[in-house]
Amino acid sequence: MIFFEGKNILITGASTGIGKALVEKIRATECNLFIVSRNIDLLYKLKENSKNFPAKIFPFKCDVSQKDEVNETFKAITEITNNIDVAILNAGVGDSMTVENYDSALAEKIFGVNVLGAIYWIERLLPKMIENKSGVIAGVSSLADNRGYSQSGFYCASKAALTLYLEGLRGELADYEIDVVTIKPGFVKTPMTDKNKFKMPFIISAEKAADYIIHGLAKKKKIIQFPLPTVLGSKFLGLLPEKIFHFLQKTGR
């Protein structure tokens, strides 16, 4: 955990799933953890359960899809520290939808959290990181960013948007020595995936996902993707001609 030693670390979506698992692993390091979620009660419980660990934990209630809440939370954080060294923008939502119950409100929710939520935080983080010419911005995308999967179009599109946004940002911030990392998990057992009614091959625990992420950040990887079987599977599906992919989509329903 040397990578996190003495650093100010921001983790969004920290109350459950991958975010919580990251906190539970990083808390063994002497650092400041600024944890953000809509569920403040779970954050306080996480802080209470971490009181015997070296990390100092600061919980904040924030819906990342609301720009005003992000700005207010960031302002509160700056009253504690004026510098975030590592930002893990993990907050994310997803849901399936059929064409029979099509609802654009779901798109607004998913894009609001998965795309705009990251953008709002990056807007606040960039000025100080650029001034310092240092920092790490890690956004949690998904291996589902490679194609539009049936009944998950909003989710796939939001993750594709985040992946491409981070890719462009990576090039822009290289001159400022700011690392931009794209994290692309496969299926991870979380409250979000617990709702899925389809088979999820090679699903891993949130704790294992956190291990992959921590290892990748320590190795200064630009793209952290896991697990390997799902990575290979997604690459294969991404290379399939449209007609074949369309056929598989139809037969898989």
C-alpha positions, 0 to 999 in steps of 0.5 A, a space after each residue: 500500500 506504499 502507493 497510498 501512503 501519506 496521500 489524500 484520496 477521494 473515493 466516490 460510490 464508497 458505501 457498497 461494492 467496489 468502493 467499499 472494498 477499496 476503502 476496507 483495503 486502503 484504510 490499512 495505510 496511513 492516509 486521508 480517505 475522503 469517502 462519498 456516497 448518497 448513503 451517509 449512514 453506510 459511510 458512517 458505519 464504514 468509518 466506525 468499523 475502520 477506527 482501529 486502522 491508520 487511515 483517517 476517514 472523512 464521510 460525505 453525503 453526495 449525489 454525484 449526478 447533482 453538480 451543486 452537491 458535488 461543488 458543496 462536497 468539494 468545498 467541504 473537503 477543501 476545508 480539511 485539505 486543499 489537495 487531492 492526490 488520488 481520485 477514484 471516481 467509482 460511483 456508478 449505476 446500471 439497470 436493464 430495460 426492454 423496448 416495451 417499457 422504454 423510459 428516457 428517465 433511466 437514461 438521465 439517471 445512468 448518464 447522470 451518475 456514470 458520465 456527468 458524475 465523473 465530469 463534475 468531480 474532475 471539473 473541481 479537481 483539475 485546477 489544483 492538480 494542474 497547478 501542482 503538476 501531479 495527481 491521479 484521476 481514475 474513473 471506473 468504466 466497464 468492459 461493457 463499453 465495447 458493444 451495445 448489449 441488448 436491454 443494457 444500451 443506456 449502461 453500455 453507452 454511458 460506459 463507452 462515453 466515460 472510457 472515451 472521455 478519459 482517453 481524451 483527457 489522458 492525452 491532454 493532461 500528460 504535459 501536466 504529469 497528471 495520470 488518468 486511469 481507466 478502470 474496466 471491470 467485468 462482472 463484479 458481485 455488488 448490490 448493482 449486479 445482484 439485480 441482474 437476471 442473466 448469467 454473469 460469467 467469471 464474476 468476481 468479488 468486490 474484494 478481488 476487484 479492489 485488489 486488481 485496482 490497487 495493484 494496477 494503480 501501484 503499477 501506474 497502469 493507464 488501463 486496468 481491466 479484469 478478470 482476464 477471461 472476461 477481458 479476452 471475451 470482450 475483445 472477441 465480441 468487440 471484433 465480431 462483424 455486426 451481422 454475427 453480433 446481431 445474430 448472437 444478440 437475438 439468439 441470446 434473448 
